[in-house]
Amino acid sequence: MTSKSNQRIASRVSSVARRLRSQLLDSASRVTQIGQLLRGELPPPYAFVQADVLGNLASYIGVAPERISRIVIVGAWHGEEIAQMLSEWGSASIVAFEPSREAFEVLETNFADVPRVTCVNRAVSDRNGMATFREMSVAGNGSLLPLAEEDDETVIVDGMHQTDIYEVPTVSLGEFPLLDDDRPINCLWVDVQGLERLVLEGCGQLLSRTDAAFVEVATTGVTYDGGARFLGLFEFMDSNGFRLASLGTNPITGQGNALWVRR
């Protein structure tokens, strides 16, 4: 065997060793986090996934935190996550969609003096037009979809009911002018009470320049009539080049959060 061959083999072994060490360190960190969760030191799985994405998105998509430049939030409500996003990702601009009249008023007030945040009072769906929005008695649970009829396959908070109804304009992300450019979307953050599949379908080619998608999911029962189910979302994301990187749900309701990352 020649000296050059030995050098090539040594280089490959060194490269593999570095990757293996990185994976082992990451696995050790995850094991520590699991242990903390079992001891009650961490939030429930769905909240853990959200906290993990906010703290580690850059690692998931393979860039430095300062390279994260754009986040799109669909269903921002009052923008509770936005302050941390601005802190974690100092170069990121955020486009936040919220259809609820009352919630948008709070959202807009919260970020009126923050130039990196653009608030849009629109519902996001698979097409541009108008739709009926339903406010619910439980804060942050308004939806374009009506509540499902209660049966063995529904998960509805006790006492939750519709309190108001009105028409709102809808947009599809793939046709929204502010996003009609070549800039990547580092994370698409979707929390839309059952309408997740339509939001994703309305992305069109925009999905091809999206690095990751954080999506509220229902793995078993649904809350809204016609609401998206996890399996359908999994198949859709898989067919569009994404792998499931993280999933955390309420063990009782089966509802929670998932992170998909482009393969």
N, C-alpha and C positions, 0 to 999 in steps of 0.2 A: 504494500500500500504506500502511495507516494506521500510526501510531506504536505502537498496541497490538499489531498484527500483527507488526511488527518485534521488539517485546519478546518475544512468544511464541516466535518463530522463534529469537531469540538464546538464550532460556532452554532450548529443546529442544537446540540445538546444543551449549550448554554442558553439558547433562546427558549427551548422547551422548559428548562429549569426555571427561568424567570417567569414564564406564563403560569407554570404549576405553582410557584411560590405565591404569585398574586392571587390565584384561585383559592389556594389553601387559606391565605389570610382573610379573603372575603368570606370563605365558608366558616372560618373560626368566628368572625364577627357576627355572622348570621346565627351560629349556634349560641353565642352569648346573648343575642337579642331574644332568641326563642326561650332560653332559660329565664331571662328577665320577664318575658310574657307569662310563663307558667307560674312564676312567683308573684304575679300581680303587679310587677313594677312597670309594665308598659300598658299603653291604652289597648282597647279591644282591637281585633284584627283589622277591621275596616278603617279605624282611625290610625292604626299603625302604618297601613299601606299609604295613607295620605301623608303622614308625617315623613315616611321614608322617601316618598317622591319629592316632597318639598326640600328635604335635606340632601338627597342623593341623585337628583335628576341628571346632573352633569355626568356622573359616573355611568349611569344607565345608557346614556346616548353617546358616551365616549368623547366628551369635550370638556374643556376647562370651564368653571362656572362663569367666568367673564365672557365666554364665547356664546352664552345663551342670550339671544337677542330678541326673541318674540314668543309671547305666550298668548293663546287665545282661550278665553274662558266663556263657556256657553252655560248660562244659568248661574250668574255671579251672585245673585241675591244682594247682600250688603257688602260683598267683597272681603269677607273675613280672612281669606288666605292671601289677599293681594299685598298686604304690608310685609309679610314674610317673604313673598316672592321678590318684591322690590329690594329687600335687604340681602337675600341669598344671591340674586342675579342682578348685579349692579348695572349691567348694560342692557337689560331687557326692557322692551316696551310691552304693554299689556293691552289687549283689546277685550273688553268685558261686555257681554251681551246679557241683558235682563229685561224680560217682558212685563213683569209685574209693575203696576203704577206706583204702589206704595214702596216696594223694595227698590225700584230704580231711583226714586227721590232720595232715599237714604244713600244708595250707592254713589250717585252723582255728587251729593253733598260731601261724602267722605273723601272723594278724590278730585274735587273741583280744582284744587291748587297743585295737583301732581301731573306735570306735563307728560310723564311716561305712561299714564293710564288714560285710555280712551273708552268712555262708557257709551254704550249703544242701547237705546230703548226699543229693542226688537226681539221677537221670538225667533229662534233658529229652527228650521225644519228642512225638508228636502226640496222646497220650492219657494219662490217669492209669491206673496199674495196676502191674504187676510185669513185669520183663524180665530176661534173662540178660546179665550183664556179663562181658566177657572181658579179663583182664589180658594184656598182651603183654610179651615179653622186652625190647623197646625202650621205654624210659621215656616216658610220656606218650602212648602209642599205644593204650591200652585202648579198647574200643568195645562197643556193643550188637550190632554186626555181626561175624560171623566173617570171618576172612581169606578173600580170594578164591582160587580155584584159579589157580595161576600159568599164564599164557599170554601171548600177544602184547599183550593189552590190560590187563595188570595191572602195578602198580608196587609191589613189596614189597622192603623193605630186606633185604639178604642176612642170612640167619640169623634173621629175626624169626619168632617162633612164640608160640603161646598158652601162658601159664604158670599161669593160674588161671581159674576160672569160678565165678560165684555170682549169686544173684538180687538185684536191686536194685529199689526203688520208682521208678516213673517219674511225671513230671508234665508237663502241657502248660502252657506259659506263659500261654495265654489263660484258664486256669482256676486259676492259682496265686493264692491269697488275698493274698499280699504285694504283688502287682502289680495287684490288682483295684481300681483307682482311676482318676482322670482325669489323673494326672500323666504328662507326656511321658517317653518313653524316648529319651534323646539318642543313645545308641548301643547296639545289640544286638550283642554280640561272641560269635561262634559258632565253636567249635573242637571238633568232636565226632566226628572220624574216620569220615566217611561218612554220618552221620545228619543232615546239615544240612537237607535238604529236609523231613524229618519235624518237625524243630524249628521251622522257619518255618511249616509248615502248622498246627502246633499253636498258633501265636500268635493265630489268629482276629482279632478286632477290635483286639487289642493292636498289630498292625502299623500300624493307621491312626494311632496316636499315637507311632510310632517315626520318628525323624528320619533315622537312618542304620543300616546293618548291615555290620559287618566279618565276613567269612565265609571260612573255609578252603575252597578249591575244588580240583577235579581236572578239568583241561581235556582230558586225554587218557585215560591209564590210571587205574584205580582200585586201591585197596589192599584194600578190604573188599567182601565179597559183597553186592550190592545197594546199594553206596555211591552217593551223589549225584554226578551229573556237572554240569559247569559250564553246559552249554546248558540243562538243565532248570531249574537255579537262575535263570539269566538270564531265562527265559520267565516263571517264577513271580514274580520280583521286578518285572519289567516290568508284568505284569498287575495288580500290587498298588501301582502308582504310584511305583516307584523307578527311577532311572537308574543305570547303571554309571559310577562316577566314577573308579575306579582298579583296575588289575589287574596283579599281578606274580607270575610263576611261575618255578619252576626250569626252565631251558631243556632239561634232559635228561628230567625226569620229568613235566613239565607240571602239577605240583601247586604250589599257592601260596596267595595271599590276594587277596581282592577287597573293594572298598568300594562299597556301594550307598547312594545318597542320595535322599531323597524329592524328587520333582519339584515 
